[in-house]
Amino acid sequence: MRLGQNSTRAFAEAQHYIPGGVNSPARAFGAVGGDPPFIDYGQGSRIFDIDGNEYIDYVCSWGPLIFGHAHPRVVDAVSRACSRGTSFGAPTTLETALARQVADMVPSVEMLRLVSSGTEATMSAVRLARGVTGRDKIVKFEGCWHGHGDSFLIKAGSSALTLGAPDSPGIPAGVAADTIALPYNDADALEQAIRQHPDQIAAVIVEPVGGNMGLVPPRPGFLERLRQLTRAAGTILIFDEVITGFRVAPGGAQERFGVLPDLTCLGKIVGGGLPLAAYGGRREYMEHVSPCGRRISQAGTLSGNPLAVAAGLEQLRMLSEPGVYDRLEAIATRLAEGMRANLSTLCLDYRVYQLGGLVCLFFTGQEIVDHASVSTADTELFGRYFRAALERGIYLPPSQYECLFPSLVHSDEDVERTLEIQLDALRAAHG
Ligand SMILES: *Cc1c(COP(=O)(O)O)cnc(C)c1O
């Protein structure tokens, strides 16, 4: 398989009209080299580019497509909604059905607001935390990504990491001064920060499993201590479960690790591949979102869009069927075990992490616990491996700092074929 001329031409034209030719930076392949294939369509576990190349897809829209591309039940739900009108800006019963479904699945969520992106969810959750506590400062952890809100672009993960520019121009100094960035998995650092800034920290926001600097599991006790420290300090604990929600367990990382935050941000899977996200949590806090209580502002013309709600609700219903999470865990486990076997054959330094439906391979021998350990990975080798895999029909996330997102429609044959190709791609990259 060869990357084709149609994509090369399309990328050149796109770059003329769209910054970098893409509408989100990671898509430009800056971290791995080469031009991105332009996608024609997707079906199940596969995507097809405009040169007719076929790939087994481990990006799956960066996580939302947990049932793969164009699943008939999701397509049906969206089509039905679409034919009845694409947006009203007025309430519908389907929105309540989705809100109830989410509240039933996610342990700490009693009440929630639907928004259109994960970025909007985290920005709104932080505003709510500031509004109810009357405090300004927030704490985040280095390497965690919470979307592109100003307050979060301080030692951020994901695309900012990939581009080697953790701090973006355009962030007012005052905003940056209100964000305290601490090392991931370091609860002592939080204890210290709380001591240094008594009664000033509105919220601690964290990815309960690091998912935007590769996959960084929480150390035993880390989440529990965040919970204890924030409770004692009158600080609101926000879990950003935009990746982990409905992927590491039906109720997300909070269910898997048994630690309940005050507020939760959801995105990706909750929208079924359409633009929808949510923030929610304890009723005593959510009751202050406008038009209620203290009327903490948040609104959206397309919030709760009927197409997105229909897609999200259908996926969550499918996820609630028996055996689904066992199957997801089995797919991801087989993938991780097979990768470890391949890497051992070649005597490469590596770490492979897997948690629920998340898998990540790091080209480093170091244990991964935080942003510093992630940074020891060999990104040059990753780039060569990525390109070798792409040429052979495997579409991996185009960065060392991203997870693989296998779906429930990745068959056993898909996984075995992936592992065969991976061995070949590793040899090509290494040799
Ligand atoms: C993707 C992501 C976001 C941002 O969501 P968008 O829909 O891209 O704005 C926020 N937090 C986490 C953990 C994410 O992975």
The ligand as a MOL file (V3000), in Angstrom:
LIG
                    3D

  0  0  0     0  0            999 V3000
M  V30 BEGIN CTAB
M  V30 COUNTS 15 15 0 0 0
M  V30 BEGIN ATOM
M  V30 1 C -10.8310 15.3420 23.9410 0
M  V30 2 C -10.7210 15.8130 25.3190 0
M  V30 3 C -11.2240 17.0590 25.7320 0
M  V30 4 C -11.7430 18.0690 24.7620 0
M  V30 5 O -12.8750 17.6420 24.0790 0
M  V30 6 P -13.2470 18.3650 22.6890 0
M  V30 7 O -14.5540 17.7740 22.3370 0
M  V30 8 O -12.1250 18.0270 21.7580 0
M  V30 9 O -13.3130 19.8260 22.9540 0
M  V30 10 C -11.2270 17.3670 27.0820 0
M  V30 11 N -10.7230 16.5160 27.9860 0
M  V30 12 C -10.2050 15.3210 27.6320 0
M  V30 13 C -9.7050 14.3970 28.6940 0
M  V30 14 C -10.1660 14.9470 26.2990 0
M  V30 15 O -9.6040 13.7870 25.9530 0
M  V30 END ATOM
M  V30 BEGIN BOND
M  V30 1 1 1 2
M  V30 2 1 2 3
M  V30 3 2 2 14
M  V30 4 1 3 4
M  V30 5 2 3 10
M  V30 6 1 4 5
M  V30 7 1 5 6
M  V30 8 2 6 7
M  V30 9 1 6 8
M  V30 10 1 6 9
M  V30 11 1 10 11
M  V30 12 2 11 12
M  V30 13 1 12 13
M  V30 14 1 12 14
M  V30 15 1 14 15
M  V30 END BOND
M  V30 END CTAB
M  END
